[in-house]
């Protein structure tokens, strides 16, 4: 026998592989790891179910019972009313819009009236200033900017001046004038603890 021929079991039919990875080749063993956010979320959900699972189950059952027995009827009736009576809702909306338009028209009218009054007042002030200037030119002098007393005849009697309520040295908050003053009560020791 020829010693140079190896037995058929030990023959490697694959081409020779370079053991040093280059930049364009992937490593031979790829490991697929789960992202950390997925594992953290799943761990948190499992922990919540372990702690509060019975409460969640009972709450879900109660919610289903309440929905089927009470809320579903009201929801269906409400939906039916909206579908069958759209004119009632739209007419109410139209009424609201009409009231808003009416209120806006009233507001606009009041604003216009106010602007007219303000212009009249400004025009009266302007004419008064012109009259004052003409009086000054004639030698009459300017009118006083302060409060002018009404021009009344000297025949009218002036009312007597009111007497002052507070006489000298009297203060109603001070009590009687006999010299006594307010003195608070002594504190009592009822709230103290101990012996």
One Martini backbone bead per residue (centre of mass of N, CA, C, O) as a GRO file, in nm:
protein
  195
    1UNK     BB    1   0.098   0.035   0.012
    2UNK     BB    2   0.021   0.364   0.022
    3UNK     BB    3   0.128   0.622   0.242
    4UNK     BB    4   0.025   0.897   0.096
    5UNK     BB    5  -0.266   0.801   0.143
    6UNK     BB    6  -0.534   0.888   0.293
    7UNK     BB    7  -0.796   0.832   0.446
    8UNK     BB    8  -1.129   0.912   0.375
    9UNK     BB    9  -1.208   1.049   0.660
   10UNK     BB   10  -0.952   1.269   0.658
   11UNK     BB   11  -1.068   1.425   0.427
   12UNK     BB   12  -1.055   1.762   0.315
   13UNK     BB   13  -1.279   1.934   0.091
   14UNK     BB   14  -1.212   2.204   0.180
   15UNK     BB   15  -1.094   2.489   0.155
   16UNK     BB   16  -0.870   2.693   0.248
   17UNK     BB   17  -0.863   2.888   0.552
   18UNK     BB   18  -0.834   3.199   0.671
   19UNK     BB   19  -0.780   3.285   1.009
   20UNK     BB   20  -0.765   3.583   0.925
   21UNK     BB   21  -0.951   3.853   0.947
   22UNK     BB   22  -1.088   4.072   0.741
   23UNK     BB   23  -1.269   4.349   0.647
   24UNK     BB   24  -1.471   4.174   0.435
   25UNK     BB   25  -1.512   3.969   0.670
   26UNK     BB   26  -1.678   3.754   0.860
   27UNK     BB   27  -1.729   3.584   1.113
   28UNK     BB   28  -1.803   3.256   1.167
   29UNK     BB   29  -1.944   3.354   1.441
   30UNK     BB   30  -2.283   3.426   1.509
   31UNK     BB   31  -2.448   3.641   1.747
   32UNK     BB   32  -2.783   3.660   1.867
   33UNK     BB   33  -2.898   3.935   2.038
   34UNK     BB   34  -3.091   4.079   2.263
   35UNK     BB   35  -3.217   4.360   2.332
   36UNK     BB   36  -3.224   4.538   2.624
   37UNK     BB   37  -3.509   4.672   2.609
   38UNK     BB   38  -3.667   4.408   2.580
   39UNK     BB   39  -3.577   4.265   2.839
   40UNK     BB   40  -3.663   4.488   3.036
   41UNK     BB   41  -3.962   4.498   2.963
   42UNK     BB   42  -4.031   4.200   3.014
   43UNK     BB   43  -3.941   4.199   3.310
   44UNK     BB   44  -4.140   4.416   3.408
   45UNK     BB   45  -4.405   4.273   3.320
   46UNK     BB   46  -4.366   4.018   3.486
   47UNK     BB   47  -4.350   4.161   3.762
   48UNK     BB   48  -4.631   4.288   3.754
   49UNK     BB   49  -4.789   4.021   3.719
   50UNK     BB   50  -4.687   3.891   3.982
   51UNK     BB   51  -4.803   4.116   4.176
   52UNK     BB   52  -5.091   4.220   3.995
   53UNK     BB   53  -5.263   3.996   3.850
   54UNK     BB   54  -5.531   3.973   4.011
   55UNK     BB   55  -5.612   4.270   3.988
   56UNK     BB   56  -5.622   4.281   3.681
   57UNK     BB   57  -5.831   4.058   3.640
   58UNK     BB   58  -6.060   4.183   3.812
   59UNK     BB   59  -6.071   4.454   3.661
   60UNK     BB   60  -6.143   4.336   3.382
   61UNK     BB   61  -6.407   4.200   3.468
   62UNK     BB   62  -6.550   4.456   3.575
   63UNK     BB   63  -6.532   4.619   3.314
   64UNK     BB   64  -6.699   4.422   3.144
   65UNK     BB   65  -6.958   4.432   3.314
   66UNK     BB   66  -7.008   4.736   3.297
   67UNK     BB   67  -7.019   4.754   2.990
   68UNK     BB   68  -7.249   4.545   2.931
   69UNK     BB   69  -7.472   4.664   3.147
   70UNK     BB   70  -7.431   4.997   3.108
   71UNK     BB   71  -7.253   5.156   2.891
   72UNK     BB   72  -7.353   5.042   2.618
   73UNK     BB   73  -7.639   5.158   2.622
   74UNK     BB   74  -7.557   5.457   2.638
   75UNK     BB   75  -7.382   5.463   2.386
   76UNK     BB   76  -7.597   5.374   2.181
   77UNK     BB   77  -7.800   5.601   2.240
   78UNK     BB   78  -7.610   5.836   2.176
   79UNK     BB   79  -7.546   5.751   1.884
   80UNK     BB   80  -7.836   5.758   1.783
   81UNK     BB   81  -7.897   6.054   1.842
   82UNK     BB   82  -7.676   6.168   1.656
   83UNK     BB   83  -7.769   6.026   1.390
   84UNK     BB   84  -8.088   6.117   1.402
   85UNK     BB   85  -8.011   6.435   1.525
   86UNK     BB   86  -7.841   6.663   1.357
   87UNK     BB   87  -8.027   6.913   1.351
   88UNK     BB   88  -8.030   6.983   1.651
   89UNK     BB   89  -7.727   7.038   1.675
   90UNK     BB   90  -7.704   7.245   1.442
   91UNK     BB   91  -7.914   7.446   1.551
   92UNK     BB   92  -7.767   7.508   1.811
   93UNK     BB   93  -7.517   7.615   1.672
   94UNK     BB   94  -7.663   7.839   1.513
   95UNK     BB   95  -7.767   7.988   1.762
   96UNK     BB   96  -7.493   8.057   1.877
   97UNK     BB   97  -7.395   8.218   1.631
   98UNK     BB   98  -7.622   8.431   1.639
   99UNK     BB   99  -7.560   8.541   1.920
  100UNK     BB  100  -7.272   8.626   1.859
  101UNK     BB  101  -7.343   8.824   1.629
  102UNK     BB  102  -7.524   9.009   1.798
  103UNK     BB  103  -7.311   9.084   2.011
  104UNK     BB  104  -7.109   9.203   1.808
  105UNK     BB  105  -7.295   9.428   1.702
  106UNK     BB  106  -7.331   9.570   1.973
  107UNK     BB  107  -7.031   9.624   2.019
  108UNK     BB  108  -6.985   9.791   1.763
  109UNK     BB  109  -7.189  10.012   1.830
  110UNK     BB  110  -7.062  10.103   2.097
  111UNK     BB  111  -6.787  10.175   1.976
  112UNK     BB  112  -6.890  10.391   1.782
  113UNK     BB  113  -7.023  10.574   1.995
  114UNK     BB  114  -6.766  10.620   2.158
  115UNK     BB  115  -6.603  10.751   1.930
  116UNK     BB  116  -6.792  10.990   1.887
  117UNK     BB  117  -6.777  11.104   2.175
  118UNK     BB  118  -6.472  11.143   2.179
  119UNK     BB  119  -6.466  11.344   1.943
  120UNK     BB  120  -6.648  11.556   2.075
  121UNK     BB  121  -6.468  11.610   2.318
  122UNK     BB  122  -6.217  11.692   2.159
  123UNK     BB  123  -6.356  11.929   2.013
  124UNK     BB  124  -6.432  12.085   2.270
  125UNK     BB  125  -6.143  12.122   2.370
  126UNK     BB  126  -6.038  12.269   2.121
  127UNK     BB  127  -6.237  12.510   2.137
  128UNK     BB  128  -6.151  12.596   2.424
  129UNK     BB  129  -5.858  12.661   2.350
  130UNK     BB  130  -5.925  12.874   2.141
  131UNK     BB  131  -6.081  13.059   2.333
  132UNK     BB  132  -5.846  13.106   2.528
  133UNK     BB  133  -5.656  13.232   2.321
  134UNK     BB  134  -5.839  13.468   2.246
  135UNK     BB  135  -5.857  13.582   2.534
  136UNK     BB  136  -5.553  13.632   2.554
  137UNK     BB  137  -5.534  13.829   2.312
  138UNK     BB  138  -5.743  14.037   2.460
  139UNK     BB  139  -5.647  14.017   2.783
  140UNK     BB  140  -5.791  13.786   2.977
  141UNK     BB  141  -5.653  13.531   2.994
  142UNK     BB  142  -5.626  13.246   3.137
  143UNK     BB  143  -5.757  12.979   3.248
  144UNK     BB  144  -5.806  12.779   3.498
  145UNK     BB  145  -5.705  12.447   3.567
  146UNK     BB  146  -5.862  12.434   3.795
  147UNK     BB  147  -6.112  12.463   4.014
  148UNK     BB  148  -6.413  12.612   3.951
  149UNK     BB  149  -6.633  12.798   4.077
  150UNK     BB  150  -6.941  12.857   4.077
  151UNK     BB  151  -7.144  13.096   3.946
  152UNK     BB  152  -7.265  13.289   4.210
  153UNK     BB  153  -7.445  13.445   4.414
  154UNK     BB  154  -7.426  13.637   4.717
  155UNK     BB  155  -7.712  13.557   4.840
  156UNK     BB  156  -7.617  13.299   4.908
  157UNK     BB  157  -7.582  13.065   5.149
  158UNK     BB  158  -7.357  12.918   5.327
  159UNK     BB  159  -7.277  12.649   5.468
  160UNK     BB  160  -7.188  12.533   5.746
  161UNK     BB  161  -6.940  12.405   5.891
  162UNK     BB  162  -6.836  12.118   5.990
  163UNK     BB  163  -6.796  11.930   6.252
  164UNK     BB  164  -6.568  11.777   6.415
  165UNK     BB  165  -6.552  11.467   6.545
  166UNK     BB  166  -6.260  11.504   6.625
  167UNK     BB  167  -6.125  11.580   6.895
  168UNK     BB  168  -5.895  11.673   7.087
  169UNK     BB  169  -5.758  11.362   7.194
  170UNK     BB  170  -5.969  11.178   7.048
  171UNK     BB  171  -6.009  10.813   7.065
  172UNK     BB  172  -6.214  10.539   7.024
  173UNK     BB  173  -5.980  10.313   7.064
  174UNK     BB  174  -5.894  10.406   7.374
  175UNK     BB  175  -6.142  10.478   7.523
  176UNK     BB  176  -6.142  10.611   7.803
  177UNK     BB  177  -6.036  10.921   7.974
  178UNK     BB  178  -5.928  10.794   8.268
  179UNK     BB  179  -5.641  10.625   8.192
  180UNK     BB  180  -5.707  10.361   8.102
  181UNK     BB  181  -5.588  10.042   7.991
  182UNK     BB  182  -5.513   9.781   7.814
  183UNK     BB  183  -5.507   9.441   7.953
  184UNK     BB  184  -5.401   9.144   7.932
  185UNK     BB  185  -5.419   8.836   8.004
  186UNK     BB  186  -5.305   8.584   8.159
  187UNK     BB  187  -5.130   8.316   8.130
  188UNK     BB  188  -5.189   7.982   8.117
  189UNK     BB  189  -5.066   7.648   8.229
  190UNK     BB  190  -5.250   7.410   8.087
  191UNK     BB  191  -5.044   7.312   7.838
  192UNK     BB  192  -4.851   7.180   8.022
  193UNK     BB  193  -4.621   6.946   8.079
  194UNK     BB  194  -4.564   6.736   8.331
  195UNK     BB  195  -4.462   6.806   8.686
   0.00000   0.00000   0.00000
